[in-house]
Amino acid sequence: MAPEEKARLGIDKKLIQAGWQVQDMEEINLRAGLGVAVREYPTDTGEVDYALFVNGVPCGIIEAKRSEEGHRLSVHEDQVDGYANSKFKYIKSEPDIRFVYEATDKIIHFTDYQDIDYRPREVFNFFRPETLQALLQKEDTIRNNLKKMPDFDKSGFRKCQINAVENLDKSLAHNRPYALIQMATGAGKTFTAITAVYRMLKFGKFNRVLFLVDTKSLAEQAENEFNAYMPNDDRRPFTQIYGVHRLKHSSMPKDCQVYISTIQRMYSMLRGEDPDDSVDEESCGSIKGNREVVYNPKYPPEYFDCIIVDECHRSIYDVWSQVLKYFDAFIIGLTATPSAKTIAFFNQNLVSEYTREQATIDGVNVGEDIYLIETDITQNGAHIAAKQLIERRNRLTREQRYEELPEDVDYIGKDLDKSVVNKSTIRAIIRKFKEAVENTLFPERQELPKTLIFAKDDSHAEDIVNIVREEFGKGREFCKKITYNASDANVSLKSFRNDFYPRVAVTVNMIATGTDVKPIECLVFLRDIHSKIYFEQMKGRGTRTLKLAELQKVSPSAKENKDHFVIIDAVGVTKSKKVETRTLERKPSVSLKDLMMSVAMGTRDDDTLTSLANRLIRLNAKLDKDEQKEFVKVAGSSPNILTENLLNAFDEDYICEKAGIFREKDRDFTDDEFVKFNAKQQELAEKAAAPFCNPEIRKHIEHLKTVHDQIIDSVNLDTVTFAGFDVQKADKAEEMLASFRTYINEHKDELIALNIIYDQNYKNRRMTIKKLEELYEGLKKQGITVARLWDCYATLQPEKVKRSGTVARLADLVSMVRFELGYADNLEPFADRVNYNFMKWSLDFNAKHAPATVTEEQQEWLRMIRDYIVVSLSIDREDLDMNPFSQKGGLGKFYELFGGEYEEILNELNEKLVA
């Protein structure tokens, strides 16, 4: 089949989908339907590929091109103009050809010649005949109406809202299809958007507007705001002027102008599915079915003239973007926290930029104070000795049992409430929070200000709820868990917003973004957040302003308007490094069980498979050797292999390699390559998804995830080591470092252990652990610990200090002394320096012995020596007969592997790794 013929078949199919009768010239019958598309219609300048007749009158043409011409459609515009201005054979009057298309079987460009400064735009499919008929009957086009919008009545609007509306008017007048409104939480994004919608409907003569959100609660909030909106130029509320309908079922009433829907529901409706209520419950939840949006004659691409996308930073990618691009509509995004990807999606057309900082300055938002609570265990971790009777708890059922601990357990702060639960840590933090609220933060209040606590997961939230109730001596109404898994979450959320009780809400994700609870005055972070956008959204829960009368409805002892909120940072969230977006985790609010079920039911999209891969990575990190063996036995592969298969299914380089496609960078696929690529991608996705279609495998994975035990540490009682405002911490850091400097200057000449700093000759700078321990003991007597010192440097010189997750106390002390005395420009964990030096030494060592290769067993020994030096700072041949080397054959085995150069290797590692 010739490319041109193939293109015509694709175009015919799309025309028929859109309700057109497609006819050849010799079979023409203009009464066959409202819209007739006639192939090869003759004109005085040649045959038109397709002539479009509505009610028997020619009004449009289609210029058909083969697929390969898709990137060159613009060069055919003059040719189309010529046809449009030609005389049609058999028609006496001059035809008014207003609508023109340039199309292949894959891409369609549309132009309405009545638009001022008309230009083509890409559309999903040809417009239906009744659409063209309606356009012909209009006095003017929407795009022309947008060029003559009346001035905006600014009465009652904030400056930031005025700026957004006026700049959006300009953007629409210039026919810019995408626009982004960035306004800080609490600045009135939805109110501004409704104002714009009102102007579009009244002056722009828009037919329908779609207001898209990604959660049911946001849909309800939007509906309430439309109901409450009163325009300046009409005494009636918005909903008495225009019909507003929130979609709850699989159909839309035709007599409305504004439709509110979750993007998940709209996606399902376009696919002809009838989703139940659960599709609206969670943010961008799991969608069953194939990836692509397909043409739906009930809701054709021209159905909406504008789409408003609320919280667009999480609703514009991958499968969701197809919903937006399906419609021939202006797309307006609303967000408080745009990422670079978000701005790029909207073609860098940022019509409003109103940051939280500016909103605070303007009094639109309230600012925050940061109050830090640090404990010994969150900062330094803890040790549980073997042979003790300890408690274990099933994470899901919370069933408890006691058993003897088989080996020592060392854990760090990041392990808390994951593999290890130390209720003493939660209790110490909540107790200090209570004390701070009563004595420092809100000493004048009779009741605890409304407080939102962020937990790591539901199990963690359960512990927090119980401890909060105990420490405050209150009943169950005082503190409630409000998570997606809580049975009465929506009722509790409403009470938290409007009633005296609960005073405290504990959540994981449900109230983290989008949900307004204006009376919140305390945000307690008991989980760290690494997503910059997500963290900003979470902070936004406290930024809402509130007048005294409204605040007193829930907090009666308040004496002033809400003028600030407090972040209680108990995990270092305000200091931890943030990234722009999360990479692997695309569906954080969808459970592992639902992700697997989605895959079992046919979902193969990037978001779902990538998120599932991320969950397997996290699960694998928790499995012991026996559990990993059992996993392989049940699933047939390790978690790592399943993960790799899931990720490979969307790795373009990997797919090309497997499909035998070789192409230079940036070159487009040929048609054949595109077919091969898609076929191989689908094959890989099916292969990756196959294990999750087995219910036994799904049950086993879910079992491992939910029943994995937590150790309950009741041995180590935690204590608060620091509590105070962030600025106070900087002052205390200066004091501690001053004491450290004084101690170093007083002892540096007598401490042999510090020879490493001054003497680069290994034999003359043999480290003496005992001396180093003496130095450290002296420091500890002054209340100076390695962990606190490291944190002080990080507080005062964050640009030069790398945070240390685990602290090798004595070795890292050397790093700090070197940094303090100017022998290092940056402060990094001793282990990082050793690892970097080991990498460089390994490259030299391998090159030296080429073409022979270092065996895996030799490499394992070298890595063991590296790890020993990280802790002990040096190694001797005698050390090789101690653990862990003795378990691998000791000095004799080392000699067997490296022969006569074994001493030279030890000397090099001692010298090079610590350099």
C-alpha positions in Angstrom: 0.0 0.0 0.0 1.4 3.4 -1.0 2.0 5.9 1.8 -0.6 8.3 0.3 -3.2 5.5 0.2 -2.4 4.6 3.8 -2.8 8.2 4.9 -6.2 8.5 3.1 -7.5 5.3 4.9 -6.5 6.8 8.3 -8.2 10.1 7.4 -11.3 8.4 6.3 -11.5 6.5 9.6 -11.2 9.7 11.6 -13.8 11.5 9.5 -16.2 8.6 10.0 -15.5 8.6 13.8 -16.4 12.3 13.8 -19.8 11.7 12.1 -19.0 12.5 8.5 -20.3 10.7 5.5 -17.2 10.0 3.3 -17.9 9.8 -0.4 -16.1 9.5 -3.7 -16.9 12.2 -6.3 -18.8 9.9 -8.6 -21.0 8.7 -5.7 -21.7 12.2 -4.2 -25.0 12.5 -2.3 -25.1 15.7 -0.2 -28.3 14.6 1.5 -26.7 11.5 3.0 -26.1 13.4 6.3 -25.5 16.7 7.9 -21.8 16.5 7.1 -20.4 15.0 3.8 -16.7 14.8 3.0 -16.2 14.3 -0.7 -12.9 12.9 -2.0 -11.1 14.5 -5.0 -13.5 17.4 -5.5 -12.6 19.3 -8.7 -11.8 23.0 -8.6 -10.4 25.4 -11.2 -6.9 24.9 -9.6 -7.0 21.2 -9.2 -8.7 18.5 -7.2 -9.2 19.1 -3.4 -8.4 15.9 -1.4 -11.5 16.3 0.6 -14.3 19.0 0.3 -16.4 19.3 3.5 -20.1 20.1 3.0 -22.5 21.0 5.9 -26.2 21.0 5.0 -25.1 20.7 1.4 -23.0 23.9 1.5 -19.2 23.7 1.1 -17.4 25.2 4.1 -14.1 23.4 4.5 -11.4 21.4 2.8 -8.8 18.9 3.9 -5.3 18.6 2.3 -4.1 15.0 2.9 -0.5 14.2 3.1 1.4 11.0 3.8 2.7 10.3 7.3 6.3 11.3 6.5 5.0 14.8 5.8 3.9 15.3 9.4 6.8 17.5 10.2 6.3 19.6 7.1 2.6 20.4 7.2 3.3 24.1 7.5 4.9 24.2 4.1 1.6 23.2 2.5 -0.4 26.1 3.9 -0.1 28.2 0.8 -1.3 25.3 -1.3 -4.4 25.0 1.0 -5.0 28.7 0.7 -5.1 28.4 -3.1 -7.7 25.6 -3.0 -9.8 27.5 -0.4 -10.0 30.5 -2.8 -10.7 28.4 -5.9 -14.0 28.1 -7.8 -15.7 24.7 -7.0 -17.0 22.9 -10.1 -20.8 22.5 -10.3 -21.3 25.3 -7.8 -22.5 28.6 -9.3 -21.8 30.9 -6.3 -18.4 31.5 -4.9 -18.0 29.1 -2.0 -17.0 30.5 1.4 -14.3 28.1 2.6 -13.7 29.0 6.2 -12.4 25.8 7.7 -9.2 24.1 6.4 -7.2 21.1 7.6 -3.7 19.8 6.7 -3.7 16.2 7.8 -1.9 12.9 7.7 -3.2 9.7 9.2 -1.4 10.6 12.4 -1.6 14.4 12.8 -4.2 17.1 12.0 -3.8 20.8 11.8 -6.9 23.0 11.8 -7.4 26.7 10.8 -10.5 28.9 11.1 -10.1 31.7 8.5 -12.5 33.9 10.4 -10.0 34.2 13.3 -8.0 37.5 13.3 -4.4 36.6 12.8 -5.5 33.0 12.2 -3.0 30.2 12.4 -3.1 26.5 12.4 -3.4 24.5 15.6 -3.0 20.8 16.1 -6.3 18.9 17.0 -7.0 15.4 18.1 -9.6 14.7 15.3 -11.7 16.5 12.8 -14.6 18.5 14.2 -18.0 17.1 13.9 -20.4 18.5 11.3 -22.7 19.9 14.0 -19.8 21.8 15.5 -18.9 23.4 12.2 -22.6 24.2 11.7 -22.7 25.9 15.1 -19.5 27.9 14.4 -21.0 29.2 11.1 -24.1 30.5 13.0 -22.0 32.4 15.6 -21.6 36.2 15.2 -17.9 35.9 15.7 -15.2 33.4 16.8 -14.1 32.8 20.4 -10.6 33.9 19.5 -11.9 37.2 18.1 -14.1 37.8 21.1 -11.0 37.4 23.4 -9.3 40.3 21.5 -12.1 42.7 22.5 -12.7 41.8 26.2 -13.9 44.8 28.3 -11.7 46.2 31.0 -11.6 44.2 34.2 -13.5 45.6 37.2 -10.9 45.4 39.9 -13.2 46.2 42.9 -12.7 43.8 45.8 -9.7 42.0 44.2 -6.2 41.7 45.6 -3.4 43.1 43.5 -2.0 39.6 42.8 -5.5 38.5 41.5 -5.8 41.6 39.3 -2.4 40.9 37.8 -3.3 37.3 37.1 -6.7 38.1 35.5 -5.3 40.9 33.3 -2.3 39.0 32.2 -4.4 36.0 31.4 -6.7 38.2 29.3 -3.6 39.3 27.3 -2.5 35.8 26.9 -5.9 34.6 25.6 -6.1 37.7 23.3 -2.8 36.6 21.7 -4.2 33.1 21.2 -1.6 31.5 23.4 -3.0 28.0 24.0 -1.3 27.4 27.4 -1.0 29.7 30.4 0.2 29.1 34.0 -1.0 31.0 37.0 1.3 30.6 40.0 -0.2 32.0 43.2 0.8 31.2 46.7 -1.5 29.0 48.8 -4.2 31.2 50.3 -3.8 33.9 47.7 -7.1 32.9 46.0 -6.2 30.8 43.0 -9.6 29.3 42.7 -11.4 32.6 43.1 -9.1 34.1 40.4 -9.8 31.2 38.1 -13.6 31.5 38.6 -13.3 35.2 37.7 -11.5 34.3 34.5 -14.2 31.6 33.7 -16.9 34.2 34.2 -15.3 36.6 31.8 -14.7 33.8 29.2 -18.3 32.7 29.3 -19.8 36.2 29.3 -17.5 38.1 27.0 -15.6 35.4 25.2 -18.8 33.5 24.5 -17.2 30.2 25.5 -19.6 27.2 25.4 -18.2 24.9 28.1 -15.4 25.1 30.6 -13.9 22.1 32.3 -12.5 22.6 35.8 -10.1 19.6 36.5 -8.8 18.6 39.9 -7.1 15.4 41.1 -9.0 14.6 44.3 -12.6 14.5 45.4 -12.0 17.0 48.2 -10.6 19.5 45.7 -13.6 19.0 43.5 -16.0 19.7 46.4 -14.0 22.8 47.4 -14.2 24.1 43.8 -17.9 23.4 43.7 -18.4 25.4 47.0 -16.4 28.3 45.6 -18.4 28.5 42.4 -21.6 28.4 44.5 -20.3 31.3 46.6 -19.0 33.5 43.8 -20.7 36.8 43.2 -19.5 38.8 40.1 -19.1 42.5 40.3 -21.4 43.3 37.4 -24.4 41.0 38.4 -26.3 40.7 41.6 -26.9 37.0 41.1 -24.5 34.3 42.3 -22.5 32.6 39.6 -24.6 29.4 39.7 -27.8 31.3 38.9 -26.2 32.8 35.8 -24.4 29.7 34.5 -24.9 26.0 35.1 -22.2 24.3 37.2 -22.1 20.6 37.6 -19.7 18.4 39.5 -19.3 15.0 37.7 -20.2 12.1 39.9 -21.3 9.6 37.3 -20.3 8.6 33.7 -22.4 11.2 31.9 -22.6 15.0 31.6 -25.8 17.1 31.5 -25.8 19.2 28.3 -27.3 22.3 29.8 -24.3 23.4 31.9 -21.4 25.7 31.1 -19.0 24.6 33.8 -18.1 21.0 34.7 -16.0 20.1 37.7 -14.3 16.7 37.6 -11.3 14.8 38.8 -8.9 14.1 36.0 -9.2 10.4 36.8 -12.9 10.4 36.2 -12.6 12.4 32.9 -10.0 9.9 31.7 -12.3 7.0 32.4 -15.2 8.7 30.7 -13.2 9.4 27.6 -12.4 5.7 27.5 -16.1 4.9 27.7 -15.8 3.4 31.2 -18.2 3.8 34.1 -15.9 4.5 37.1 -17.1 4.0 40.6 -16.7 6.6 43.4 -13.3 5.2 44.4 -11.7 6.7 41.3 -12.1 10.2 42.9 -10.8 9.3 46.3 -7.0 9.5 46.0 -4.7 11.8 44.2 -4.2 10.6 40.6 -5.2 7.1 41.6 -4.8 3.9 39.7 -6.7 3.6 36.4 -7.5 0.3 34.9 -7.3 0.0 31.1 -4.9 0.8 28.4 -2.8 3.9 28.2 -4.1 5.9 25.3 -7.0 8.2 25.2 -9.2 7.4 22.2 -11.9 9.4 20.3 -15.2 9.5 22.1 -18.1 10.8 20.0 -20.1 11.7 23.1 -17.3 14.1 24.2 -15.5 15.1 21.0 -12.2 17.2 21.1 -14.2 20.4 20.6 -16.5 19.7 23.5 -14.6 22.1 25.9 -13.3 25.6 25.0 -11.1 25.9 28.1 -9.7 23.6 30.7 -8.6 24.9 34.2 -6.2 22.5 35.8 -6.0 22.9 39.6 -2.8 21.8 41.3 -1.5 21.3 37.8 2.1 20.5 39.0 0.8 16.9 39.6 -1.8 16.6 36.9 -0.1 17.3 33.6 2.2 14.4 32.9 2.0 11.1 31.0 -1.5 9.6 31.0 -3.0 12.7 32.5 -1.6 15.1 29.8 -3.5 13.0 27.2 -6.8 14.1 28.8 -5.7 17.8 28.4 -4.4 17.4 24.9 -7.4 15.5 23.7 -9.5 18.6 23.8 -9.2 21.6 21.5 -9.2 24.0 24.4 -7.2 26.7 26.1 -5.4 25.1 29.0 -4.8 27.2 32.2 -2.8 25.7 35.0 -3.1 26.7 38.7 -0.4 26.0 41.2 1.4 27.4 44.2 4.6 25.4 43.5 5.5 25.2 39.8 8.5 23.0 38.9 10.7 23.6 35.9 8.8 20.7 34.1 5.5 22.4 34.9 6.6 25.8 33.5 7.9 24.0 30.4 4.6 22.2 29.9 2.8 25.5 29.8 5.3 26.8 27.1 6.9 29.1 29.7 3.8 31.3 29.6 3.8 32.2 33.3 1.1 34.9 33.4 1.2 35.3 37.1 4.0 34.7 39.6 3.1 35.3 43.2 5.4 33.6 45.6 4.7 32.6 49.2 7.3 35.0 50.3 5.6 37.9 48.6 2.2 36.8 49.9 3.6 36.9 53.4 5.0 40.4 52.9 1.6 41.5 51.5 -0.3 39.9 54.4 -2.1 37.5 52.1 -0.3 34.6 53.9 1.1 34.3 57.3 4.8 33.4 57.8 6.3 30.7 59.9 8.6 30.3 62.8 10.8 27.1 62.9 11.1 25.4 66.2 13.6 22.5 66.3 13.4 19.5 68.5 16.4 17.1 68.5 16.8 14.0 70.5 19.8 11.8 71.2 18.5 8.9 69.1 17.2 10.9 66.1 20.6 12.5 65.8 23.0 9.6 66.9 21.0 6.4 66.6 21.1 3.7 69.2 22.4 0.2 70.0 20.5 -2.8 71.2 22.7 -5.6 72.5 22.2 -9.2 71.5 20.6 -11.8 73.8 18.1 -9.4 75.2 14.4 -10.2 75.3 12.8 -7.7 72.9 9.4 -7.1 71.6 8.5 -7.5 67.9 5.4 -6.2 66.3 3.6 -7.1 63.1 3.3 -3.8 61.2 -0.2 -4.5 59.9 -2.0 -6.5 62.6 0.1 -4.9 65.4 0.3 -8.3 67.0 3.1 -8.4 69.6 5.4 -11.2 70.6 8.7 -11.4 72.6 11.9 -13.1 71.6 15.6 -13.1 72.3 17.5 -10.8 70.0 20.0 -13.1 68.1 22.6 -10.4 67.3 23.4 -6.7 68.0 21.2 -4.1 66.3 22.5 -0.7 65.5 20.1 1.8 64.0 20.1 5.4 63.0 17.4 8.1 63.2 16.2 7.3 59.6 15.3 3.8 60.7 12.9 5.0 63.3 9.3 3.9 62.8 10.4 1.7 59.9 12.4 -1.3 61.0 12.6 0.0 64.6 10.0 1.7 66.7 11.2 3.6 69.8 8.1 5.0 71.4 10.4 6.8 73.8 11.5 9.0 70.9 7.9 9.9 69.9 7.1 10.5 73.6 10.1 12.8 74.1 9.2 14.9 71.1 5.5 15.2 71.9 6.4 16.0 75.6 8.8 18.7 74.5 6.2 20.0 72.0 3.6 20.3 74.7 6.0 22.0 77.0 7.1 24.4 74.2 3.5 25.3 73.3 2.6 26.0 76.9 5.8 28.0 77.8 7.2 29.4 74.6 5.2 29.1 71.4 1.7 30.0 72.6 1.9 30.6 76.4 -1.2 32.7 76.4 -3.5 30.0 75.0 -5.8 27.9 77.2 -6.1 25.2 74.6 -3.6 23.6 72.2 -3.7 25.5 68.8 -4.9 23.3 66.0 -2.0 21.0 65.2 -1.3 18.9 62.2 1.3 16.1 62.6 2.9 14.4 59.6 3.6 10.7 60.1 5.6 8.3 58.0 2.8 5.7 57.5 -0.4 4.5 59.1 1.4 2.4 61.7 3.5 5.3 62.7 0.4 7.5 62.8 -1.3 5.0 65.1 1.6 5.2 67.6 1.6 9.0 67.5 -2.2 9.3 68.1 -1.9 7.1 71.2 1.1 8.9 72.7 -0.4 12.4 72.0 -3.6 11.4 73.9 -1.5 10.1 76.8 0.9 13.0 77.0 -1.8 15.6 76.9 -4.0 13.5 79.2 -7.0 13.8 76.8 -9.6 11.5 75.3 -10.1 10.2 71.8 -11.7 13.3 70.5 -8.6 15.4 71.2 -6.4 13.6 68.6 -7.6 11.9 65.5 -5.9 10.0 62.7 -7.0 11.4 59.3 -5.5 9.2 56.6 -6.9 7.6 53.5 -7.1 4.3 55.4 -9.1 5.8 58.3 -12.8 4.9 58.2 -14.2 8.3 59.3 -11.5 10.4 57.6 -13.8 12.9 55.9 -16.0 13.4 59.0 -12.9 14.0 61.1 -11.4 16.4 58.6 -14.6 18.5 58.6 -14.5 18.6 62.4 -10.9 19.4 62.4 -11.6 22.4 60.2 -14.8 23.7 61.9 -15.1 22.4 65.4 -13.2 22.6 68.7 -12.3 18.9 68.6 -10.0 17.4 67.4 -7.2 19.7 68.4 -4.6 17.4 66.7 -4.8 15.6 63.4 -2.2 13.0 62.5 -1.9 12.3 58.7 0.4 10.7 56.2 -0.7 12.2 52.8 -4.4 13.0 53.0 -4.1 16.6 54.4 -0.6 17.1 53.0 -1.7 19.1 49.9 -4.7 20.9 48.6 -6.9 20.6 51.6 -7.7 23.9 53.4 -7.8 23.9 57.2 -7.3 27.6 58.0 -7.1 27.4 61.8 -3.9 25.2 61.8 -1.2 27.0 63.7 1.3 24.2 64.4 2.8 21.8 61.8 4.7 19.0 63.5 7.1 17.0 61.1 7.8 13.5 62.3 8.8 12.5 58.8 11.4 13.9 56.4 10.4 15.1 53.0 12.8 15.2 50.0 10.5 16.6 47.3 10.8 20.4 47.2 7.3 20.8 45.8 5.7 18.4 48.2 7.4 20.1 51.2 6.2 23.5 50.0 2.7 22.1 49.7 2.8 20.6 53.2 4.0 24.0 54.6 1.1 25.6 52.8 -1.3 23.9 55.2 -0.4 26.4 57.8 -0.1 29.6 55.7 -3.8 30.5 55.5 -4.8 33.8 57.2 -7.8 33.9 59.5 -9.6 36.7 61.3 -9.9 36.6 65.0 -13.7 36.0 65.0 -13.2 32.9 62.8 -10.2 31.7 64.7 -12.0 31.9 68.0 -14.7 29.6 66.7 -12.3 26.7 67.1 -9.6 28.3 69.4 -11.6 30.4 71.9 -8.6 31.7 73.8 -7.0 33.3 70.8 -6.6 37.0 71.3 -5.4 38.2 67.8 -5.9 37.4 64.2 -3.8 34.4 63.0 -0.5 36.1 62.3 1.9 33.2 62.0 2.3 29.4 62.3 5.0 27.3 63.7 6.8 24.4 62.1 8.0 22.0 64.7 10.9 20.2 63.0 11.7 17.0 64.9 13.5 15.2 61.9 15.6 17.9 60.2 13.0 18.4 57.4 13.8 22.1 57.2 17.5 21.4 56.7 17.4 18.2 54.5 18.3 18.4 50.8 15.3 18.8 48.6 14.9 17.7 44.9 12.7 19.3 42.3 10.6 16.2 41.7 10.3 12.6 42.7 11.6 10.3 39.9 10.5 6.7 40.4 7.6 7.3 42.7 4.8 8.6 40.5 1.7 7.4 42.6 2.6 7.9 46.2 -0.9 7.7 47.5 -1.7 4.4 45.7 -1.1 1.3 47.8 1.2 -1.5 46.7 -1.8 -3.8 46.6 -3.7 -1.5 44.2 -0.7 -1.0 42.0 -0.3 -4.7 41.6 -4.0 -5.2 41.0 -3.9 -2.4 38.3 -1.2 -4.3 36.5 -3.1 -7.5 36.8 -6.1 -5.9 35.2 -4.1 -4.6 32.2 -2.5 -1.3 33.1 0.8 -0.9 31.4 1.5 2.9 31.7 4.9 4.3 32.7 3.6 5.8 36.0 2.1 2.5 37.3 5.0 0.2 36.3 7.7 2.7 37.5 5.9 3.3 40.8 5.6 -0.5 41.3 9.3 -0.8 40.6 10.0 1.8 43.3 7.9 -0.1 45.8 9.9 -3.4 45.0 13.1 -1.5 45.6 11.9 -0.4 49.0 10.6 -3.8 49.9 13.8 -5.5 48.8 15.8 -3.3 51.1 13.8 -4.7 54.1 14.1 -8.4 53.3 16.6 -10.7 55.0 18.4 -13.5 53.1 15.7 -16.1 54.0 12.9 -13.8 52.8 14.8 -13.1 49.6 15.2 -16.8 48.9 11.5 -17.4 49.6 10.7 -14.5 47.2 12.6 -16.2 44.4 10.9 -19.5 45.2 7.4 -18.0 44.9 8.0 -15.4 42.1 10.6 -17.2 40.1 12.9 -14.2 40.2 14.4 -11.9 42.7 12.9 -8.5 43.5 15.8 -6.8 41.7 15.1 -8.7 38.5 11.4 -7.9 38.6 12.3 -4.2 39.2 14.8 -4.2 36.4 12.2 -5.6 34.0 9.7 -3.0 35.0 12.1 -0.1 34.5 13.5 -1.5 31.2 10.0 -1.5 29.7 10.3 2.3 29.5 14.0 2.7 28.9 14.2 4.0 25.3 17.9 2.9 24.8 17.1 -0.5 26.1 14.0 -0.9 23.9 15.9 0.2 20.8 18.7 -2.2 21.6 16.3 -5.1 22.0 14.3 -4.1 18.9 17.5 -3.8 16.8 17.0 -0.1 16.1 20.2 1.9 15.7 19.7 5.6 15.2 21.7 8.8 15.9 20.8 11.0 18.8 17.8 13.3 18.1 16.9 11.6 14.8 13.2 10.8 14.7 12.0 7.2 14.2 11.1 6.1 10.7 7.7 4.6 10.4 9.1 1.0 10.4 11.3 1.8 13.4 8.3 3.3 15.2 6.3 0.2 14.7 9.2 -2.0 15.8 9.8 0.2 18.9 6.2 0.1 20.0 5.9 -3.6 19.5 9.1 -4.3 21.5 8.0 -1.8 24.2 4.6 -3.6 24.5 6.4 -6.9 24.6 8.7 -5.8 27.4 5.9 -4.3 29.4 3.9 -7.5 29.1 6.9 -9.5 30.2 7.5 -7.2 33.2 3.8 -7.3 34.2 3.4 -11.0 33.8 4.4 -12.0 37.4 1.9 -9.7 38.9 -0.9 -11.4 37.1 -0.3 -14.4 39.3 -2.5 -13.9 42.5 -0.1 -16.1 44.6 2.8 -13.8 43.8 0.7 -10.7 44.6 -0.4 -12.2 47.9 3.2 -13.1 48.8 4.5 -9.6 48.0 1.7 -8.0 50.0 2.3 -10.4 52.8 6.0 -9.4 52.9 5.2 -5.7 52.8 2.5 -5.8 55.6 3.8 -8.4 58.0 7.4 -7.4 58.1 8.1 -7.1 61.8 9.3 -4.0 63.6 11.6 -4.2 66.6 10.2 -2.3 69.5 13.1 -0.7 71.3 12.2 -0.3 74.9 15.8 -0.6 76.0 17.0 2.9 74.9 15.1 5.8 76.5 15.4 8.9 74.4 16.1 12.4 75.6 15.7 15.8 73.9 19.2 17.2 73.3 18.1 20.5 71.7 14.8 22.4 71.5 14.6 26.0 70.3 14.0 28.2 67.4 16.2 27.9 64.4 18.1 31.1 65.0 18.9 29.9 68.5 20.4 26.8 67.1 22.9 28.9 65.1 24.0 30.8 68.2 24.5 27.5 70.1 26.4 26.1 67.1 28.8 29.1 67.3 29.3 28.5 71.0 30.0 24.8 70.6 32.5 25.3 67.8 34.3 28.0 69.8 34.8 25.4 72.6 36.0 22.8 70.1 38.5 25.2 68.6 39.8 26.1 72.0 40.3 22.4 72.9 42.0 21.6 69.6 44.5 24.5 70.1 45.2 23.5 73.6 46.0 19.8 72.8 47.2 19.6 69.2 50.9 19.5 70.1 50.5 16.6 72.5 48.0 14.4 70.6 49.9 11.8 68.6 46.6 10.7 67.1 46.5 13.9 65.1 49.8 13.3 63.3 47.6 12.3 60.3 46.8 16.0 59.9 50.4 17.2 59.7 52.5 14.3 58.4 51.7 12.6 55.1 54.3 9.9 55.6 52.3 6.8 56.6 55.0 5.1 58.7 55.4 8.2 60.8 51.7 8.9 61.2 50.4 5.6 62.5 47.0 6.4 64.0 46.6 5.6 67.7 43.0 4.8 68.5 43.6 5.1 72.2 44.9 8.7 71.9 42.0 9.6 69.6 39.6 8.2 72.2 41.2 10.3 74.9 40.6 13.4 72.8 37.0 12.4 72.3 36.4 11.7 75.9 37.8 15.1 76.8 35.4 16.7 74.4 32.4 14.8 75.7 33.1 16.0 79.2 32.4 19.5 77.8 29.2 18.2 76.2 30.7 18.2 72.8 29.8 15.1 70.7 30.8 14.3 67.1 27.2 14.3 66.0 26.5 17.7 67.5 29.8 19.1 66.2 28.9 17.9 62.7 25.5 19.5 63.0 27.0 22.8 64.1 29.2 22.9 61.0 26.3 22.0 58.9 24.2 24.8 60.5 26.8 27.5 60.0 28.5 26.4 56.8 25.9 24.3 54.9 27.6 25.0 51.6 30.8 23.3 52.7 29.4 20.5 54.8 28.0 17.2 53.6 25.4 15.8 56.0 26.4 12.5 57.6 23.7 9.9 57.8 25.8 7.6 60.0 28.7 8.9 62.0 31.9 6.9 62.4 32.6 8.9 65.5 36.4 8.7 65.9 37.2 8.8 62.2 34.8 11.7 61.5 36.5 13.5 64.4 39.7 13.5 62.3 37.7 14.9 59.4 36.5 17.8 61.5 39.9 18.5 62.9 41.4 18.6 59.4 38.5 20.9 58.3 38.9 23.2 61.3 42.6 23.6 60.9 42.3 24.3 57.2 43.7 21.0 55.8 40.4 20.4 53.9 38.2 22.9 52.1 35.0 20.9 52.7 33.7 18.7 55.5 32.6 15.3 54.4 32.3 12.0 56.3 35.6 10.2 56.6 33.9 7.2 54.9 33.2 9.3 51.8 36.8 10.4 51.5 38.1 6.8 51.9 35.6 5.5 49.3 36.6 8.2 46.8 40.3 7.4 47.4 39.7 3.7 47.1 38.0 4.2 43.8 41.0 6.1 42.4 43.5 3.6 43.9 41.5 0.7 42.3 41.7 2.3 38.9 45.5 2.6 39.2 45.8 -0.9 40.6 43.8 -2.5 37.8 45.7 -0.5 35.2 49.0 -1.6 36.8 48.0 -5.3 36.5 46.5 -5.2 33.0 45.8 -7.2 31.0 45.1 -9.5 34.0 41.9 -8.7 35.7 41.2 -8.5 39.5 39.0 -11.4 40.5 35.8 -10.9 42.4 37.3 -12.6 45.4 40.3 -10.3 45.3 37.9 -7.3 45.0 35.9 -8.5 48.0 39.1 -8.6 50.1 40.1 -5.1 49.0 36.6 -3.8 49.9 36.8 -5.4 53.3 40.1 -3.7 53.9 38.6 -0.4 52.8 35.7 -0.8 55.2 38.0 -1.7 58.1 40.1 1.5 57.5 36.8 3.6 57.5 36.3 2.5 61.2 39.9 1.9 62.4 41.7 4.4 60.3 44.5 2.0 59.4 45.3 -1.7 59.0 48.3 -4.0 59.8 49.0 -7.6 58.7 48.1 -8.8 62.2 44.6 -7.3 61.7 44.0 -9.8 58.9 43.7 -12.6 61.4 40.8 -10.9 63.1 37.2 -10.5 62.2 35.9 -10.1 59.5 39.0 -11.3 57.7 39.5 -14.5 59.8 36.1 -15.8 58.6 37.4 -15.6 55.0 40.8 -17.4 55.7 42.8 -14.6 57.4 46.3 -13.5 56.5 47.1 -16.8 54.7 44.2 -16.4 52.3 45.2 -12.8 51.7 48.7 -14.0 50.8 47.3 -16.7 48.6 45.3 -14.1 46.7 47.9 -11.4 46.3 51.2 -13.2 46.7 54.4 -11.4 47.4 53.0 -7.9 46.9 50.5 -8.3 49.8 52.5 -6.0 52.1 52.9 -3.4 49.4 49.2 -3.4 48.9 48.5 -2.9 52.6 51.0 0.0 52.8 49.4 1.6 49.7 45.9 1.3 51.1 47.0 2.7 54.4 48.6 5.7 52.7 46.3 6.3 49.8 42.9 5.9 51.4 43.5 8.2 54.3 45.3 10.9 52.3 
